[in-house]
Amino acid sequence: MSGTAINALSKAGQQLRDKILCRTARAGVMGLGYVGLPLAVELAEAGFQVTGIEVARDKVAEINAGRSYVRDVPSERVERLVREGRLRAVSSYEVLAELDTVNICVPTPLRKTKDPDMSYIAQACQAVAQYLHPGMLVILESTTYPGTTEEFVLPMLETQGLKVGEDFFLCFSPERVDPGNPHYNTRNIPKVVGGCTPACTELATLFYSQAVQKVVPVSSTRVAEMVKLLENTFRMINIGLVNEIALMCDRMGIDVWEVIDAAATKPFGFMAFYPGPGLGGHCIPVDPFYLSWKSKQAGIEARFIELAGYINGQMPLFVVEKIQNALNDRYKPLRGAHIHLLGVAYKRDVDDVRESPALDIAHLLKKRGAYVTYSDPYVPRIELDGEELQSQDLEAAVSAADCVVIVTDHTTVDYQLVLERAKLIVDTRNALRGHKSDKIVRL
Ligand code: SAJ
């Protein structure tokens, strides 16, 4: 730790530092989802005694039975840690009274009005406030707008009469979990962290350094909050740009996929993004609207975010019209046609359908009178307009359908079989790249 911080550390801070260094600090993780569970496992494997606090009792039972429900965390790791007594899960908050650190990894969705839904953070922080005690390190990881930690969380915690930076320590550290990424995980993704005071930052940096390879301290919680929003807004806007380029190329009869591949040969100053059926997932379609909401309050319209949101939101309709025109060119109306969607997850090789554009496409197709089926090796069933659809056998459905639409380009699908059996294919992901056939229609 830096000299200044050691001298400046209060007695409570010094005690926490010592507990972190000798791993006697009892760690807590609130929210054992795709962010919280990998973090809990890394902290436990780093030698801390970890308690997961999870409101979903079935998840608590799974963890305590040594089973993982998060694809990136093998059950073997959970089972070993639970057996060794280094990881457990509970569903009540009292345990916070005996914890030295707590990472808050709860959801931050949007309301229907596209305003931030802070209810999960509020519930978690009220619980932490109730059991807050001297020497506690509290780190918010949920993606949120700049100012949340100091304006929303800190006042809740200070109601207990304890002083931040002396009695307890409060930081923000953005989660950077990338579901399904085979190369990057909680341990090797650099961890940005900013505290309410330098002592807060130093203690959180020390804490994370026990479990994460690289920690990146920044000067404040607002900087740390903004880092995450820049990262994901960058993606959302560039996806919006490339979708708009795809619309232009469609009108001009230019192969957008060839354009992007050729542009990507530029060894500097360019980063390839790819058009698609729309923007799915629980990060990219959501996080930028936390920034635009706060920006509006600060008197600045986040025009790029709003525009990119509009363009990305139009892509499902563009795909449906592409399907309709492709059938029309073959003297087949969309009404009454059998359309088979290949892949409904929001991106390749994940099992998550949250905000998936496939659901919008299916809804629009049904509204236009089509009969819609789907296959997805990762998603056995979906709910569509109040009806449950089950994933169909690929070969049979592809052979029977009037049009197969590749919406998610899972790598495990037999695209050769699709190419041979399908009458017509609308490929929204260039999954059939390199194949030439007049039955393939690309974005
Ligand atoms: N998408 C496109 N074209 C692209 C890239 C993505 O249409 O060129 C679509 C995807 O199909 C998906 C949506 O955008 O529907 C989001 O895709 P994503 O690749 O951004 O994946 P996410 O949502 O899982 O984003 C996560 C983010 N991780 C965190 O927030 C911690 C993001 O910051 C990562 O950069 C991203 O994974 C990643 O790189 O995979």
Residues whose N, C-alpha, C, O or C-beta is under 5 A from the ligand:
A	BS01	SAJ	E175 R176 V177 D178 P179 N232 R235 I239 F273 Y274 P275 G276 G278 L279 G280 G281 C283 I284 Y346 K347
